[in-house]
Amino acid sequence: MKTKHRISDHLQNATDMAQGLSLTQAMNEAARCHLCHDAPCSQSCPAGTDPATFIRKLRLRNIKGAIRTVKGNNVLSGICALVCPTEQLCQKGCVAAGMDKAIDIGGIQRFLVEHGWEMKFNPLEKEEKKSGKLAVIGSGPAGLSCAAEVAMAGHDVTIFESMEKAGGVLRYGVPSFRLHGDFLDRELKDLKELGIKFNCGKTITRAGAEGLLKKGYNAVFFAPGTWKTVELNLPGIDLKNVCNARDFLAEMRSADQTKIAQMVKGKNVAVYGGGSVAMDVATTAKSLGANKVYIIYRRSMKEMPAARHDLDMALANYVIFRPMSIVTELMGEKGKLISLKGIETDWKKPGETSSANLVPVEGTEFNLKVDVFVTALGYQAEPASKEICAGVSFSKKGLVETRNDGVTTANPLIFAGGDIVRGPALVVEAVADGKKAGQKIIELFQKEHPGKKVAKRGTR
Ligand SMILES: Cc1cc2nc3c(=O)[nH]c(=O)nc-3n(C[C@H](O)[C@H](O)[C@H](O)COP(=O)(O)OP(=O)(O)OC[C@H]3O[C@@H](n4cnc5c(N)ncnc54)[C@H](O)[C@@H]3O)c2cc1C
């Protein structure tokens, strides 16, 4: 049996996903759990996946019960097991870490989901048919989780998605070595069995949410994410082999990766940014056979926003870090990038580590011979998103403004969640928003059609 990749592993292949735990490994891991009364692991999962309960059930060999808990609480629990920064969430307060190391909660969670597939056991059940009709805009984790919640309550749900395939960033952003398309398809299959209709290749445009309500949908869940990349105004930005992380990663997830592989193989690549997305690009470039890969980041290693796991993965794959540096110019020859110019930075006021406090340091100018330059400076809301929903207020940044619950908007029939509300955030937070909005929408449908009771899902 192949063993699970650890963060220290060097990637062999850009699409090679780590092997999951075996039954014995998962049982051994569960056996280390201290079964804490206050369960910090369960308290710190935004989506309420409840590791304490599924680990306890696994220890008692109630495997079906454990699968019911994990999938019943979080319909994308397999995906979350792969992409969540568990060290910042469920594993953060793990008592076992004080004596040895934290329980591999993500590993156990993934094992349960994959074991359910092996057993052909899908615990997601649909209640008797009811009359509500929900339209979901966007098939990322927020849209999928809301759709599942409402479909399980027996209502009719249709997802509208611009792209050819469902999944949002899970399909077109997160690299395959962390989440393979087959795994995503397998988790989507469980949702499709709930009767959710997927209308892919369909972009909802201006006043589209109202249009859907007029067409007979009783509510809309708006979850288009944030797909506009932060642009960089730099001399040479239009040269060949200069691109942004969104396009780079989407190309990697397309059916044919030859173009991107050719662009990178044997070449020097510079990635500009210090977040997890920058690390994903750098690790992917290395796994495609790039010669040298640099991460250039304006602040210090300490301020890098990347998750520890993603940073370690880049380090393990020999990515070279150039913190406290900015790029000032991209140099080209015959329209093609050949090098970059940069300068080191320092803090104007010592101890104050905001970007506004950075200054370039005279005499520290440097040149790097690079063939590819990828910007990874973050994502923003698409300006067009604002025009889709009438009666919904948006912030200056183009994000939806919600009530205190984080999902109810100024239009009582339109709910929103995921990155379009929070700004770039986490998959598990998008799942949590979708779940919460789903519950609100079920309540709304219940008010409109009082005779039918809303059943609460249990996790036996
Ligand atoms: C490269 C990358 C890597 C990441 N890695 C991680 C990670 O490892 N772990 C983690 O927790 N988080 C990660 N994130 C963040 C995480 O993916 C997002 O927080 C999450 O996907 C947000 O979910 P969402 O449903 O709000 O939006 P999205 O996933 O962005 O999905 C929105 C969907 O709506 C569709 N859409 C947009 N407009 C329309 C329209 N008008 N009509 C129809 N469809 C529309 C889009 O095509 C898209 O499919 C990553 C983000 C990026 C960009």
The ligand as an SDF file (V2000), in Angstrom:
LIG
                    3D

 53 58  0  0  0  0  0  0  0  0999 V2000
   -6.2630   28.8910   -5.9430 C   0  0  0  0  0  0  0  0  0  0  0  0
   -7.0300   28.8080   -4.6660 C   0  0  0  0  0  0  0  0  0  0  0  0
   -6.7160   27.8140   -3.7570 C   0  0  0  0  0  0  0  0  0  0  0  0
   -7.4190   27.7250   -2.5630 C   0  0  0  0  0  0  0  0  0  0  0  0
   -7.0960   26.7390   -1.6860 N   0  0  0  0  0  0  0  0  0  0  0  0
   -7.8290   26.6100   -0.5460 C   0  0  0  0  0  0  0  0  0  0  0  0
   -7.5430   25.5550    0.3720 C   0  0  0  0  0  0  0  0  0  0  0  0
   -6.6300   24.7650    0.1800 O   0  0  0  0  0  0  0  0  0  0  0  0
   -8.3030   25.4490    1.4890 N   0  0  0  0  0  0  0  0  0  0  0  0
   -9.3390   26.3130    1.7580 C   0  0  0  0  0  0  0  0  0  0  0  0
  -10.0130   26.1450    2.7740 O   0  0  0  0  0  0  0  0  0  0  0  0
   -9.6180   27.3340    0.9050 N   0  0  0  0  0  0  0  0  0  0  0  0
   -8.8960   27.4910   -0.2290 C   0  0  0  0  0  0  0  0  0  0  0  0
   -9.1790   28.5180   -1.0940 N   0  0  0  0  0  0  0  0  0  0  0  0
  -10.3240   29.3960   -0.7860 C   0  0  0  0  0  0  0  0  0  0  0  0
  -11.6520   28.6830   -1.1400 C   0  0  0  0  0  0  0  0  0  0  0  0
  -11.5060   27.9410   -2.3110 O   0  0  0  0  0  0  0  0  0  0  0  0
  -12.8140   29.6640   -1.2580 C   0  0  0  0  0  0  0  0  0  0  0  0
  -12.9380   30.3190   -0.0110 O   0  0  0  0  0  0  0  0  0  0  0  0
  -14.1360   28.9470   -1.5970 C   0  0  0  0  0  0  0  0  0  0  0  0
  -14.0220   28.2080   -2.7890 O   0  0  0  0  0  0  0  0  0  0  0  0
  -15.2940   29.9410   -1.7170 C   0  0  0  0  0  0  0  0  0  0  0  0
  -16.4190   29.2390   -2.1030 O   0  0  0  0  0  0  0  0  0  0  0  0
  -17.6270   29.9340   -2.8590 P   0  0  0  0  0  0  0  0  0  0  0  0
  -18.6730   28.8710   -3.0200 O   0  0  0  0  0  0  0  0  0  0  0  0
  -17.9830   31.1830   -2.1640 O   0  0  0  0  0  0  0  0  0  0  0  0
  -17.0610   30.3980   -4.2690 O   0  0  0  0  0  0  0  0  0  0  0  0
  -16.2950   29.6980   -5.4720 P   0  0  0  0  0  0  0  0  0  0  0  0
  -15.6020   28.4580   -5.0650 O   0  0  0  0  0  0  0  0  0  0  0  0
  -15.4910   30.7870   -6.0570 O   0  0  0  0  0  0  0  0  0  0  0  0
  -17.4500   29.3010   -6.4670 O   0  0  0  0  0  0  0  0  0  0  0  0
  -18.2510   30.2670   -7.0930 C   0  0  0  0  0  0  0  0  0  0  0  0
  -18.8470   29.6840   -8.3580 C   0  0  0  0  0  0  0  0  0  0  0  0
  -19.8210   30.5860   -8.8760 O   0  0  0  0  0  0  0  0  0  0  0  0
  -19.7050   30.6190  -10.2860 C   0  0  0  0  0  0  0  0  0  0  0  0
  -20.2750   31.8880  -10.7550 N   0  0  0  0  0  0  0  0  0  0  0  0
  -19.7710   33.1310  -10.5570 C   0  0  0  0  0  0  0  0  0  0  0  0
  -20.5900   34.0500  -11.1050 N   0  0  0  0  0  0  0  0  0  0  0  0
  -21.6070   33.3690  -11.6710 C   0  0  0  0  0  0  0  0  0  0  0  0
  -22.7620   33.7710  -12.4000 C   0  0  0  0  0  0  0  0  0  0  0  0
  -23.0160   35.0630  -12.6350 N   0  0  0  0  0  0  0  0  0  0  0  0
  -23.6120   32.8180  -12.8620 N   0  0  0  0  0  0  0  0  0  0  0  0
  -23.3620   31.5130  -12.6270 C   0  0  0  0  0  0  0  0  0  0  0  0
  -22.2570   31.0730  -11.9310 N   0  0  0  0  0  0  0  0  0  0  0  0
  -21.4190   31.9950  -11.4540 C   0  0  0  0  0  0  0  0  0  0  0  0
  -18.2170   30.4960  -10.5200 C   0  0  0  0  0  0  0  0  0  0  0  0
  -17.9510   30.0360  -11.8290 O   0  0  0  0  0  0  0  0  0  0  0  0
  -17.8290   29.4730   -9.4620 C   0  0  0  0  0  0  0  0  0  0  0  0
  -17.9170   28.1580   -9.9440 O   0  0  0  0  0  0  0  0  0  0  0  0
   -8.4650   28.6440   -2.2780 C   0  0  0  0  0  0  0  0  0  0  0  0
   -8.7590   29.6570   -3.1830 C   0  0  0  0  0  0  0  0  0  0  0  0
   -8.0500   29.7490   -4.3570 C   0  0  0  0  0  0  0  0  0  0  0  0
   -8.3980   30.8470   -5.3120 C   0  0  0  0  0  0  0  0  0  0  0  0
  1  2  1  0
  2  3  1  0
  2 52  2  0
  3  4  2  0
  4  5  1  0
  4 50  1  0
  5  6  2  0
  6  7  1  0
  6 13  1  0
  7  8  2  0
  7  9  1  0
  9 10  1  0
 10 11  2  0
 10 12  1  0
 12 13  2  0
 13 14  1  0
 14 15  1  0
 14 50  1  0
 15 16  1  0
 16 17  1  0
 16 18  1  0
 18 19  1  0
 18 20  1  0
 20 21  1  0
 20 22  1  0
 22 23  1  0
 23 24  1  0
 24 25  2  0
 24 26  1  0
 24 27  1  0
 27 28  1  0
 28 29  2  0
 28 30  1  0
 28 31  1  0
 31 32  1  0
 32 33  1  0
 33 34  1  0
 33 48  1  0
 34 35  1  0
 35 36  1  0
 35 46  1  0
 36 37  1  0
 36 45  1  0
 37 38  2  0
 38 39  1  0
 39 40  1  0
 39 45  2  0
 40 41  1  0
 40 42  2  0
 42 43  1  0
 43 44  2  0
 44 45  1  0
 46 47  1  0
 46 48  1  0
 48 49  1  0
 50 51  2  0
 51 52  1  0
 52 53  1  0
M  END
$$$$
